Amino acid sequence: MGDKMRPKMERRQRAKQFMPFDALKGFKEALAKKEQEFLREILKEETSINEISDKRDYIEKREKGST
């Protein structure tokens, strides 16, 4: 092999080598979508729990009033 040296790379080109890149294209977006779906499910469950709690409170008040 020869002793030829590569020409010196410009500073700007060299810096591009070390810039962050998206190795998993679309991963962040997919993760954000899943997170939103998960939060919607939690809110649905929370709403259901609150509705059940409200109904229980209503029944308890009726039972106290009828005794």
Beta strands, then each sheet from edge to edge (+ up, - down):
end
